[in-house]
Amino acid sequence: MSEIPPSYPIIEPDVKAPTLRRLRQLSRVLDRAITVPGTQVSVGLDPILGLIPVGGDFLGVMLSAYIVLEAARLGAPAATLSRMVLNIIIDGLVGAIPVAGDLFDFAWKANERNIRLLEDHLRFPSQRKRADKWFVFGVFIVLFIVAIGLVTFTVILIRLLGELFGMLQGLLTGG
């Protein structure tokens, strides 16, 4: 009996190593691209993007989501993909909090965590069932909604801070 192929393309075994290498490089760029001189502390593009109002967090979540998509193509099971998505959601939601979230972004390396989860799966692939196409589709819908929510949260926060600043300015000028 033939197996019905999923709608997303499956990566063949001989292509897994270059794909994993590419995902590791992306993870490094997002989480540890620059090492602070004289320290063991490293910073990636993800926390820097988080500093950009409105679109930064959205872009960070979408870049992280690419790693999850590739993990699905490599045959990662639903449980692994779910844990990867949870890492991204934690990174995105906490990272959206001004100042404290930016500091959190420097410590929480969601993409590195996700690469480790993928590597664990690839070490023992036959022990776990591959995620189906509808689960992967649902994962991306959830990540997209989270990303849109982050943009909305940032816009509302900027608007509220602008109104507060206007009120304070009015009180200080006596108008």
Buried (B, 14 or more C-beta within 10 A) or exposed (E): EEEEEBEBEEBEEEEBEEBBEEBBEBBBBBBBEEEEEEEEEBBBBBBBBBEEEBBBBBBBBBBBBEBBBBBBBBBBBBEBBBBBBEBBBBBBBBBBBEEEBBEBBBEBBBBBBBBBBBEEBBEEBEEBEBBBBEBBEBBBEBBBEBBEBBBEBBEEBEEEEEEEEEEEEEEEEEE
